[in-house]
Amino acid sequence: MMKAVFSAIFAAMLLHCAAAQTVHIVGDGVGWEIPPNGSFSYSNWASGKTFMVGDILVFNFMTNQHDVVRVPQASYDACTQDNAIGSVITAGPANITLDSAGGHYYICTFGRHCEFGQKLAVTVVSSTPGGANPPMSTPPATPTTPTTPSPASPQPEACAPTPPTTPNTKVPGPSMTPPAGPPPPDSAAASPVASFLLTLLSAGMAFLV
């Protein structure tokens, strides 16, 4: 799954880069040769264009009649190939990719072609943020830091039964049961005894009289 995602991102980046590239035909229809108006011809051609890192310069010329090489500004001004940046390209047409921001200077080393105006200077701007000329963009919103929920506090009442709030004092326990007393005297059994005592009392009183 992750491999497929990375492949899709890489393909999108390639498409973005391809779409961002601009191909510049140096001199347009004139091509790369001794210009009729001297160096002003290539200066005027470059003045109305924006050159970005990744763009391509196409130098159209006939092989063995012209060449092209990148040089420092001092060599460009003096029309020499001293301290050349890279090799001299002798086969036309030549495609050169602008690989860095800043000033890029190109000359033809054939004879006095450079002195007659066959030279080109372009200023390249960066196509990525953080380069020489980063595009303006809205600052990203401050990311929200995710908060980790605190663990729920333990519920002791869920672990142990809650004791009753009011003790039940009305129902005595086994130890509070009063001992059983003797049964009350039976009234039926007491009647003969009372009659006997009454008879003895009556006889005693008769004897005394």
SVG drawing of the C-alpha trace seen along z (x, -y; Angstrom):
<svg xmlns="http://www.w3.org/2000/svg" viewBox="-70 -46 111 76">
<polyline fill="none" stroke="black" stroke-width="0.4" points="0.0,0.0 2.7,-2.5 4.7,-1.6 1.7,-2.5 1.3,-5.8 5.0,-6.7 4.8,-5.8 1.8,-8.0 3.5,-11.0 6.7,-10.5 4.7,-10.4 2.8,-13.6 6.2,-15.3 7.5,-14.3 4.3,-15.6 4.6,-18.8 8.2,-19.3 7.4,-18.5 4.6,-21.0 6.8,-23.6 9.6,-23.3 9.7,-25.9 11.7,-25.5 13.3,-28.7 14.5,-28.8 17.4,-31.1 16.9,-33.9 13.6,-32.4 13.7,-32.3 17.2,-33.8 18.7,-30.9 22.3,-30.9 24.5,-32.8 26.1,-36.2 23.2,-38.6 22.6,-41.4 22.2,-44.0 25.2,-42.9 24.7,-41.6 21.5,-43.7 19.6,-41.1 20.0,-38.5 19.7,-41.0 16.3,-42.1 15.3,-38.5 16.0,-37.6 14.6,-40.8 10.9,-39.9 11.2,-36.3 11.4,-34.7 13.9,-31.9 13.5,-29.4 15.5,-26.5 14.6,-23.5 13.9,-25.4 15.7,-24.5 17.6,-26.7 17.8,-25.4 20.7,-26.8 19.9,-26.1 23.1,-26.2 24.9,-24.2 27.6,-21.8 31.1,-23.0 29.9,-26.5 29.2,-27.6 29.4,-26.3 28.2,-27.2 29.8,-27.2 28.9,-28.5 31.4,-30.9 31.7,-33.2 30.6,-36.8 34.2,-38.1 34.9,-35.7 31.5,-36.7 32.5,-40.4 36.0,-39.6 34.6,-37.1 37.0,-34.4 36.4,-30.8 38.7,-31.0 37.3,-29.1 34.5,-27.7 31.7,-26.0 31.4,-22.6 32.6,-21.5 32.2,-23.4 29.2,-22.0 30.1,-21.8 27.1,-19.8 23.9,-21.6 21.2,-22.0 22.3,-22.1 19.9,-21.7 21.1,-23.2 19.0,-22.8 19.2,-25.7 20.3,-23.9 20.8,-26.8 19.5,-30.2 21.6,-33.3 23.3,-34.7 24.1,-32.3 26.4,-33.4 27.0,-31.8 29.2,-32.6 30.3,-31.2 34.0,-30.5 34.4,-30.5 36.7,-33.3 35.3,-36.7 31.7,-35.6 31.3,-36.6 32.8,-40.0 30.2,-40.5 27.4,-39.8 26.9,-36.0 26.6,-36.0 23.7,-35.5 23.2,-36.4 20.1,-35.3 19.1,-35.6 17.6,-32.4 15.2,-32.4 14.4,-29.5 11.3,-27.5 11.2,-26.0 10.4,-27.7 13.5,-28.9 15.5,-29.6 16.7,-32.9 13.2,-34.2 10.7,-32.0 7.0,-32.5 4.8,-34.3 2.6,-32.0 0.3,-32.2 1.9,-30.9 0.5,-27.6 -1.9,-27.5 -0.5,-26.6 -0.9,-22.8 -3.1,-21.8 -1.4,-19.5 -3.5,-16.5 -4.4,-16.0 -4.3,-12.6 -7.3,-11.9 -6.5,-11.3 -7.3,-7.8 -10.6,-7.4 -10.4,-7.5 -11.0,-4.1 -14.5,-3.5 -14.1,-1.8 -17.8,-1.5 -17.9,0.7 -15.5,3.1 -17.0,3.5 -20.7,3.4 -21.9,0.2 -22.9,0.8 -26.4,-0.2 -26.8,-3.8 -29.2,-3.0 -28.7,0.2 -31.8,2.3 -32.2,2.3 -35.8,3.6 -34.9,7.1 -32.8,8.8 -30.1,11.2 -29.9,14.7 -28.1,13.6 -30.8,11.0 -33.7,13.5 -35.1,13.6 -35.3,17.0 -38.7,18.6 -40.3,18.2 -42.6,20.7 -46.0,21.0 -48.8,19.1 -50.9,21.1 -53.8,22.8 -57.0,21.4 -58.8,24.7 -56.2,26.4 -56.4,23.7 -60.2,24.0 -60.1,27.4 -57.3,26.1 -59.2,23.0 -62.3,25.0 -60.3,27.3 -58.7,24.4 -62.1,22.8 -63.6,26.1 -60.7,26.4 -61.2,22.8 -64.9,23.3 -64.3,26.5 -61.8,24.8 -64.1,21.9 -67.0,24.4 -64.6,26.2 -63.7,23.0 -67.4,22.1"/>
</svg>
